[in-house]
Amino acid sequence: MKSASSASVLPDAPFDLFNLPDAYYDDPYPFFRALRDNDPLHRNADGSVLVTRYEDVKAVWRDLSGVVNREDMYRQKFGEGPLLEHHTTTMLFRDPPDHDRLRDIVNPFFNQSSIERLRSTVEDIVDRLLDELEGRREFDFISDFASRIPVQVICDVFGVPRSDGPRIRDLGAQVLLPLNPAVTPEAIRAGHAATASFKEYLLAFVNQWRARPIEETPSNIISALVASEQRGETITEDEMLHMCIVVLNGGHETTTNLLGLSTLVLLHNREQYDTLGKHPAVIGTGIEECLRYSTPLQLQGRRTTREITIPGGTIAPNTEIIIAQASANRDERAFAEPDRFDLTRRPNPHLAFGAGIHVCLGRPLARLEASIALPRLARRFPRLELVGQPIFNRNARFRGIQKMLVKLG
């Protein structure tokens, strides 16, 4: 029997991941709760299964027989071309051993010691941006602050000019949008064009590094990829370019969303925002709560290769599973008062970064950027206020804010 609170979210029509109402983009969490309560293994119109409960999500990730390759599905969805090439070439959609071969090349740039060396860079970027905003009464938090931090940092990691950040951001958004469950033909065409442009842009930098002596200790990711190629390791030019695209995208898209969504919830919970400004040490547990409560990457996927049984039921072989990790992070079966935002929450075993071999490569960098930006923002602008309501992106996979006006008070 449906509970009154969750049943009221979907009064007349079944949940349709391929035809989401506007209310979903503004706040998907009531929809997730209804699914957890009433339809935890939801069968989508295309035959895929949407998994929404915490223990079910963990069980799918633990199943080592599950695969991420979606070449057949994406060929039907995208058609031939650069977009299909990208979403079947990167480590995100490759299974071992190819996944491990590609990931091993860039792993050193995202270990804890490498990320810690970026601390002063992130601090400088954040402080400079806050200085720029000091004299302004009102501004767009996303375009003027949240999006500028991660894109500048990731440009440094790759060794490309910071001034190219806006171009990288715009191309990346067009490459990622077609991963959503329902997209227009226009978005797919734009994705093909953006992928081709992105590859052309990156190839110029790859060729610059090919013309130089190999760096013994690569200073950036493009140098590391070229060094691998010149040492005779197994990596093609297309794999190099698509690796750059996927890591550049991962390095700014979700972190921008994390900063925007976290600031929104902090401003809605004023006492938490004040605490962060006065007691920045709380950011250790606070970042984990921001990740749990405002999970930027909402949906991921796996395909079964055999029948699997998880707590919620049995799923047949060759079934596409859509994992709603954002829903799992609000599951009352795993978290006490999951809709309450608490910077000091312990324990907090959230699933925002995924699990297993595909766990988010850039999680230390995202944590570093947020742990620096959010406390400094709260300390510098203690009277920061929302102006009106934010406008959310119409993106089911990557939840984020398109525009959020704020004033300094």
Backbone hydrogen bonds, N-H to C=O, Kabsch-Sander energy under -0.5 kcal/mol:
donor,donor_aa,acceptor,acceptor_aa,energy
7,A,3,S,-2.6
8,S,4,A,-1.4
9,V,6,S,-1.1
10,L,6,S,-0.6
10,L,7,A,-0.7
19,N,16,D,-1.8
24,Y,21,P,-1.2
25,Y,21,P,-0.9
26,D,22,D,-1.5
27,D,23,A,-2.0
32,F,28,P,-2.1
33,R,29,Y,-2.4
34,A,30,P,-2.1
35,L,31,F,-2.1
36,R,32,F,-2.9
37,D,33,R,-2.5
38,N,34,A,-2.2
39,D,35,L,-2.4
42,H,40,P,-0.6
42,H,50,L,-2.1
44,N,42,H,-0.7
44,N,48,S,-3.2
47,G,44,N,-2.0
49,V,320,E,-2.5
50,L,42,H,-3.2
51,V,49,V,-0.6
51,V,322,I,-2.8
52,T,40,P,-1.5
57,V,53,R,-2.6
58,K,54,Y,-2.4
59,A,55,E,-1.9
60,V,56,D,-2.2
61,W,57,V,-2.1
62,R,58,K,-2.0
63,D,59,A,-1.0
63,D,60,V,-0.6
64,L,62,R,-1.0
66,G,63,D,-1.7
67,V,303,R,-2.4
74,Y,70,R,-3.1
75,R,71,E,-2.1
76,Q,72,D,-1.7
77,K,73,M,-1.9
78,F,74,Y,-3.4
79,G,74,Y,-0.6
79,G,75,R,-1.5
85,E,81,G,-2.3
86,H,82,P,-2.5
87,H,83,L,-2.2
88,T,85,E,-0.9
89,T,85,E,-0.7
89,T,86,H,-1.1
90,T,86,H,-1.6
93,F,90,T,-1.3
94,R,91,M,-1.1
98,D,95,D,-0.9
99,H,95,D,-1.4
101,R,97,P,-2.4
102,L,98,D,-2.2
103,R,99,H,-2.5
104,D,100,D,-2.2
105,I,101,R,-0.6
105,I,102,L,-0.7
106,V,102,L,-0.8
106,V,103,R,-0.6
107,N,103,R,-1.8
109,F,106,V,-1.6
110,F,107,N,-2.2
111,N,108,P,-0.7
115,I,111,N,-2.4
116,E,112,Q,-2.2
117,R,113,S,-1.2
118,L,115,I,-1.8
119,R,116,E,-1.5
122,V,118,L,-2.6
123,E,119,R,-2.7
124,D,120,S,-2.3
125,I,121,T,-2.3
126,V,122,V,-2.7
127,D,123,E,-2.6
128,R,124,D,-2.3
129,L,125,I,-2.2
130,L,126,V,-2.5
131,D,127,D,-2.2
132,E,128,R,-2.0
133,L,129,L,-1.7
134,E,130,L,-1.0
134,E,131,D,-0.5
136,R,133,L,-1.9
139,F,406,V,-2.2
141,F,139,F,-0.8
141,F,404,M,-2.9
144,D,140,D,-2.4
145,F,141,F,-1.0
146,A,141,F,-2.6
147,S,142,I,-2.9
148,R,145,F,-0.7
149,I,145,F,-1.3
151,V,147,S,-1.0
152,Q,148,R,-1.2
153,V,149,I,-2.1
154,I,150,P,-2.7
155,C,151,V,-1.5
156,D,152,Q,-1.7
157,V,153,V,-2.0
158,F,154,I,-1.6
159,G,155,C,-1.4
160,V,155,C,-2.2
164,D,161,P,-1.6
165,G,162,R,-2.2
168,I,164,D,-2.5
169,R,165,G,-2.8
170,D,166,P,-2.3
171,L,167,R,-2.5
172,G,168,I,-2.6
173,A,169,R,-2.0
174,Q,170,D,-1.4
175,V,171,L,-1.6
176,L,172,G,-2.1
177,L,173,A,-2.1
179,L,176,L,-2.3
180,N,177,L,-2.1
188,I,184,T,-1.7
189,R,185,P,-2.5
190,A,186,E,-2.5
191,G,187,A,-1.9
192,H,188,I,-2.1
193,A,189,R,-2.2
194,A,190,A,-2.7
195,T,191,G,-2.3
196,A,192,H,-2.1
197,S,193,A,-2.3
198,F,194,A,-2.7
199,K,195,T,-2.4
200,E,196,A,-2.1
201,Y,197,S,-2.4
202,L,198,F,-2.5
203,L,199,K,-2.5
204,A,200,E,-1.1
205,F,201,Y,-0.7
205,F,202,L,-0.5
206,V,202,L,-2.3
207,N,203,L,-2.7
208,Q,204,A,-1.5
209,W,205,F,-2.0
210,R,206,V,-1.9
211,A,207,N,-1.3
212,R,209,W,-1.1
221,I,157,V,-1.9
222,I,158,F,-0.6
224,A,220,N,-1.9
225,L,221,I,-2.4
226,V,222,I,-2.3
227,A,223,S,-2.4
228,S,224,A,-2.0
229,E,225,L,-2.1
230,Q,226,V,-2.7
231,R,227,A,-1.7
232,G,229,E,-1.4
233,E,228,S,-2.2
235,I,233,E,-1.3
240,M,236,T,-2.1
241,L,237,E,-2.5
242,H,238,D,-2.7
243,M,239,E,-2.1
244,C,240,M,-2.0
245,I,241,L,-2.1
246,V,242,H,-2.5
247,V,243,M,-2.2
248,L,244,C,-2.7
249,N,245,I,-2.6
250,G,246,V,-2.4
251,G,247,V,-1.9
252,H,248,L,-0.7
252,H,249,N,-1.1
253,E,249,N,-2.5
256,T,252,H,-2.5
257,N,253,E,-2.0
258,L,254,T,-2.5
259,L,255,T,-2.5
260,G,256,T,-2.3
261,L,257,N,-2.9
262,S,258,L,-2.3
263,T,259,L,-2.0
264,L,260,G,-2.0
265,V,261,L,-2.1
266,L,262,S,-2.2
267,L,263,T,-2.4
268,H,264,L,-1.5
269,N,265,V,-0.8
272,Q,269,N,-1.3
273,Y,266,L,-0.7
273,Y,269,N,-1.7
274,D,270,R,-2.7
275,T,271,E,-2.0
276,L,272,Q,-2.2
277,G,273,Y,-1.8
278,K,274,D,-2.1
279,H,275,T,-3.0
282,V,279,H,-2.2
283,I,280,P,-2.0
284,G,281,A,-1.2
286,G,282,V,-2.4
287,I,283,I,-2.8
288,E,284,G,-0.7
289,E,285,T,-1.8
290,C,286,G,-2.4
291,L,287,I,-2.4
292,R,288,E,-2.2
293,Y,289,E,-3.1
294,S,290,C,-2.4
295,T,292,R,-0.7
298,Q,296,P,-1.0
298,Q,397,R,-2.6
299,L,397,R,-1.0
300,Q,323,I,-2.0
302,R,321,I,-2.1
303,R,67,V,-2.4
304,T,319,T,-2.3
308,I,315,I,-2.3
310,I,308,I,-0.5
310,I,313,G,-3.0
313,G,310,I,-2.0
315,I,308,I,-3.0
318,N,304,T,-1.3
319,T,316,A,-0.6
321,I,302,R,-3.7
321,I,319,T,-0.5
322,I,49,V,-3.2
322,I,320,E,-0.5
323,I,300,Q,-2.9
323,I,321,I,-0.6
324,A,51,V,-2.6
324,A,322,I,-0.6
325,Q,298,Q,-0.6
325,Q,323,I,-1.2
326,A,298,Q,-1.4
328,A,324,A,-2.1
329,N,325,Q,-1.8
330,R,327,S,-1.8
331,D,328,A,-1.4
332,E,330,R,-0.5
334,A,331,D,-1.9
335,F,331,D,-2.1
340,R,337,E,-2.0
341,F,339,D,-0.5
342,D,340,R,-0.5
345,R,342,D,-1.9
350,H,348,N,-2.0
354,G,351,L,-1.6
358,H,355,A,-0.7
359,V,356,G,-1.7
360,C,353,F,-2.6
363,R,360,C,-1.0
366,A,362,G,-2.4
367,R,363,R,-2.2
368,L,364,P,-2.1
369,E,365,L,-2.6
370,A,366,A,-2.3
371,S,367,R,-2.5
372,I,368,L,-1.4
373,A,369,E,-2.8
374,L,370,A,-2.1
376,R,372,I,-1.4
377,L,373,A,-2.2
378,A,374,L,-2.3
379,R,375,P,-2.3
380,R,376,R,-2.5
381,F,377,L,-2.8
384,L,381,F,-1.7
385,E,407,K,-2.6
387,V,405,L,-2.7
388,G,386,L,-0.6
391,I,403,K,-2.9
392,F,390,P,-0.6
393,N,400,G,-2.3
395,N,393,N,-1.8
399,R,296,P,-2.4
399,R,397,R,-0.7
402,Q,391,I,-2.6
403,K,391,I,-1.6
406,V,139,F,-2.6
407,K,385,E,-2.4
408,L,137,R,-1.6
